[in-house]
Amino acid sequence: KSMLYLEVRCVMMAKGAGVQGLQNGSISCIGVPASVPSGIRAVLAENLATTLFDLEVASGNDQTFSHSEIRRSAKMLCQMLPGTDFIFSGFSAVPNSDDMFAGSNMDSSDLDDYLIIQRDMMVDGGLKPVDEASVIEIRYEAAKALQAVFEEFGFPAITDEEVEAATYANSSDDMPNRNVVEDLKAAEQILRDGITGFDVALALAKRGYVKTAERIFNMLKQRVAGDYLHTSAIINKDNIVISAVNDENDYTGPGTGYRLSEERWEEIKNIRQAISPKDFN
């Protein structure tokens, strides 16, 4: 029997056991199907089979399997173009050198290319183009908020130099060295004193970071409610859970699936590299 046959048998067993979804598509073992003829095609077929069983599909594209830019992009497109619940089980937000897992199929160095592919193919890959000034502003505010939390809890200080470096850093190589021993003591203090996310939210609110405090508090409320555990669940910008429970799968064939709204298409088109003839006037 083929690997695909065995994988589909496993998917059927998971469905029969009452599982709501699967992290699917040869996650940490992607090197195995990637090394045999038609292996990547079998991964795509496994994702399709899981969808046909009406299970949530987190369709891989996290574990790196090749250093070829073409091969890893081609594999990703197998999920991005037809659509899936979650194209990535993990899109690394850091460079490959900082990835403590095992290296991701896509990482922060691929963001610009990914945004352009969305635009090229008129497909919603889930990312929104942003301008550099906005990124710098948000990263600076995040670093300052973390600095304030460390001060409130008496952790080893985050210096202004570190805040500045974190605002513009690409990787950990761009950050000043810290006293790791003292930072580990702070980690032990969190466990010893029972410091929780709610304490962090209170500290942020006390120091004037009210919006960030509210977002952390809302995240904690979602953890208590547990609605995000429903099949194919996401939490939108209004902190509302959308899942197969309140937005059921009503796909009935070509033309009945997800379509880009005009507003979303305008977002996708507006990449920072785009230029207009008006720019040359």
C-alpha positions in Angstrom: 0.0 0.0 0.0 1.1 3.6 -0.5 1.9 6.2 2.1 -1.2 8.1 1.0 -3.3 5.0 1.7 -1.9 4.7 5.2 -2.3 8.4 5.9 -5.9 8.4 4.8 -6.6 5.4 7.0 -5.1 7.5 9.9 -7.3 10.4 9.0 -10.4 8.2 9.0 -9.5 6.8 12.4 -9.1 10.3 13.7 -12.5 11.3 12.3 -14.1 8.2 13.8 -12.6 9.0 17.2 -14.3 12.4 17.2 -11.3 14.5 16.4 -12.3 18.0 15.1 -9.2 18.6 13.0 -5.7 17.6 12.1 -2.3 19.2 11.8 -2.0 17.6 8.4 0.4 17.2 5.5 3.5 15.4 6.8 4.6 18.0 9.4 7.9 17.0 11.0 8.3 14.0 8.6 7.9 16.0 5.4 11.4 14.9 4.4 10.1 11.4 3.8 7.4 12.1 1.2 9.6 14.8 -0.3 12.2 12.2 -1.1 10.1 9.8 -3.1 8.3 10.2 -6.5 5.0 12.0 -6.3 5.4 12.4 -2.5 4.5 16.1 -2.4 1.5 15.4 -4.6 0.4 12.8 -2.0 0.6 15.4 0.7 -1.7 17.6 -1.3 -4.1 14.6 -1.7 -4.0 14.0 2.1 -5.0 17.6 2.7 -7.9 17.2 0.3 -9.0 14.0 1.9 -9.0 15.6 5.3 -11.2 18.4 3.9 -13.6 15.9 2.4 -14.0 14.4 5.9 -15.1 17.9 7.0 -12.2 18.1 9.5 -10.2 21.3 10.2 -7.0 21.3 8.2 -3.8 22.8 9.4 -2.0 21.9 6.2 1.7 21.8 7.2 4.2 24.1 5.4 6.0 24.6 8.7 8.9 22.1 8.8 11.6 22.9 6.2 12.3 20.1 3.8 14.5 21.7 1.1 16.8 24.6 0.7 15.5 25.1 -2.9 13.5 28.3 -3.1 11.5 26.8 -6.0 10.6 23.5 -4.3 9.5 25.0 -1.0 7.4 27.7 -2.8 5.9 25.1 -5.1 4.8 23.0 -2.1 3.3 26.0 -0.3 1.3 26.9 -3.5 -0.4 23.5 -3.4 -2.2 24.7 -0.2 -2.4 28.4 -0.9 -4.0 28.3 -4.3 -6.9 25.8 -3.7 -7.5 27.0 -0.2 -7.4 25.4 3.2 -8.3 26.3 6.8 -4.7 27.1 7.7 -2.1 27.2 4.9 0.7 27.1 7.5 0.9 25.2 10.7 3.7 27.6 11.4 5.0 30.6 9.4 8.1 31.7 11.2 8.2 35.3 12.3 12.0 35.2 12.7 14.8 34.4 10.3 15.8 30.8 9.9 18.9 31.2 12.0 16.7 32.1 15.0 14.2 29.4 14.6 14.6 27.1 17.7 12.2 24.4 16.3 13.9 23.1 13.2 13.6 25.8 10.6 10.3 26.7 8.8 9.3 26.2 5.2 8.7 30.0 5.2 10.1 32.6 7.5 10.4 36.4 7.9 12.8 36.7 5.0 9.9 35.4 2.7 7.3 38.0 3.8 7.8 40.4 0.8 7.7 37.5 -1.7 4.6 36.0 -0.1 2.7 39.3 -0.2 3.6 39.7 -3.9 2.4 36.1 -4.6 -1.0 37.0 -3.1 -1.1 40.0 -5.5 0.2 38.0 -8.5 -2.4 35.2 -8.1 -5.3 37.3 -6.6 -5.4 34.9 -3.7 -5.9 35.6 0.0 -3.0 34.1 1.9 -4.0 35.8 5.1 -1.3 38.5 5.3 -1.8 42.2 5.0 0.9 44.6 3.5 2.0 47.3 5.9 4.4 50.3 5.5 7.7 50.5 7.2 6.8 53.4 9.4 3.9 51.5 10.9 6.1 48.4 11.6 8.8 50.6 13.3 6.1 52.3 15.4 4.5 49.1 16.6 7.9 47.3 17.3 9.0 50.3 19.3 5.8 50.4 21.4 6.0 46.6 22.0 9.6 46.9 23.2 8.7 49.8 25.5 5.8 47.9 26.9 8.0 44.9 27.7 10.5 47.3 29.3 7.7 48.6 31.5 6.5 45.1 32.5 10.1 44.1 33.5 10.4 47.2 35.6 7.0 46.5 37.4 8.0 42.9 38.3 11.6 43.8 39.2 13.1 41.7 36.5 16.6 42.5 35.0 16.2 45.9 33.3 15.7 46.3 29.6 17.8 49.2 28.6 16.9 52.0 26.1 19.7 50.6 23.9 17.9 47.3 23.8 14.6 48.9 23.0 16.2 50.8 20.1 17.9 47.6 18.8 14.7 45.6 19.1 12.9 48.2 17.1 15.1 47.7 14.0 16.7 44.3 14.5 16.3 41.5 11.9 17.6 38.7 14.1 19.1 38.1 17.6 22.5 38.8 16.1 21.4 42.5 16.1 20.6 42.6 19.8 23.0 43.5 22.7 24.0 40.6 24.9 22.1 40.1 28.1 22.9 38.4 31.4 21.3 35.0 30.7 21.7 33.8 34.3 19.7 36.8 35.7 17.0 36.4 33.1 16.7 32.7 34.0 16.2 33.8 37.7 13.4 36.0 36.5 11.8 33.1 34.8 12.0 31.1 38.0 10.4 34.0 39.8 7.4 33.9 37.5 6.8 30.2 38.5 7.6 30.8 42.2 5.3 33.9 42.5 2.6 32.5 40.3 2.7 35.6 38.0 -0.1 35.2 35.4 -1.1 36.9 32.1 -3.6 38.9 34.2 -0.8 40.3 36.3 0.9 41.3 33.0 -2.2 43.1 31.8 -2.5 44.9 35.1 1.1 46.0 34.9 0.7 47.3 31.4 -2.5 49.2 32.3 -0.7 50.8 35.3 2.1 52.0 33.1 -0.3 53.5 30.5 -0.3 50.7 27.9 -4.1 50.3 28.1 -4.8 49.1 24.6 -2.1 46.3 24.9 -3.5 45.4 28.4 -7.0 45.1 27.0 -5.8 42.8 24.2 -4.0 40.5 26.6 -7.1 40.5 28.9 -9.3 39.6 25.9 -6.9 36.8 24.9 -7.2 35.4 28.5 -11.0 35.6 28.3 -10.9 33.5 25.1 -8.7 30.9 26.8 -11.4 30.6 29.6 -14.3 30.5 27.2 -12.6 28.0 24.9 -14.7 28.8 21.8 -11.6 29.0 19.7 -11.3 25.2 20.2 -14.2 24.7 17.8 -13.4 23.4 14.3 -11.6 25.8 11.9 -11.8 28.6 14.5 -10.2 32.0 14.1 -10.4 35.1 16.3 -11.1 38.3 14.2 -10.0 41.8 14.9 -13.1 42.4 17.0 -12.2 39.5 19.3 -15.1 37.4 18.0 -14.6 33.7 17.3 -15.6 32.5 13.8 -15.7 28.8 13.4 -17.6 25.9 11.8 -20.2 26.3 14.5 -21.3 29.9 13.6 -20.0 30.0 10.0 -20.6 26.5 8.6 -19.0 25.0 5.6 -21.6 25.5 2.8 -19.3 24.8 -0.1 -21.3 23.1 -2.9 -18.9 23.3 -5.8 -17.0 25.7 -8.1 -18.0 29.3 -7.6 -19.5 28.8 -4.1 -16.3 29.1 -2.0 -14.5 32.0 -0.5 -14.1 35.1 -2.7 -12.1 38.2 -2.0 -14.1 41.2 -1.1 -13.2 44.5 -2.9 -11.9 45.9 0.4 -9.6 42.9 0.9 -8.4 42.9 -2.7 -7.4 46.6 -2.3 -5.4 45.6 0.8 -3.6 42.8 -1.1 -2.8 45.0 -4.1 -1.3 47.8 -2.0 2.2 46.3 -1.5 4.9 48.8 -0.5 7.0 48.1 -3.7 4.1 49.1 -6.0 4.7 52.3 -8.0 2.4 54.3 -10.2 3.1 56.5 -13.3 2.1 59.4 -11.0 5.2 58.7 -8.9 7.3 59.9 -11.9 5.6 63.3 -12.3 
